[in-house]
């Protein structure tokens, strides 16, 4: 009986390692691949890390496809990558610029707004410049006020429900345009 249990345990470990090897080889067939064999072996405990690495691989492939003017492939890979790794602001910026160039401003603004939700804090001057430019061209003042509120630049006091008065926007006088650790050229 003991020999059968040891044989069964050995067979289970061999099957697990064989399955992990098959998954790794399947993932490694298309570069770039940032998932290591150890990540695949420990997949039950590293699921989120593997998902993020797969997302980064899709994002890098998408940006490379955009550089080579393979637009459809680049857009698809950027969207897949952002679904797995939503905090990548450079990839969001690339996808939003693509949408802006094909005159889909609402999609571009949505991509940038989701990026500000995914990454707390200051997203960078170029990111905000693109966000405000796209929102301004679409005359989307709600998106602009939302970004100001999210970045703690203004405070919006909404009227009571049913009141006919307009929302009040209060600007903070001592809020700098850039954070204290901002350096030009970053």
Buried (B, 14 or more C-beta within 10 A) or exposed (E): EEEEEEEEEEEEEEEEEEEBEEBBEEBEEEEEBBBBBEBBBBBEEBEEBBBBBBBBBBBBBBBBBBEEEBEEBBBBBBBBBBEBBBEBBEBBBBBBBBBBEEEBBEBBBBBBBBBBEBBEEBBBEEBBEBBBEBBEEBEBEEBBBBBBEEBEBBEEEEEEEEEEEEEEEEEEEEEEEEEEEEEEEE
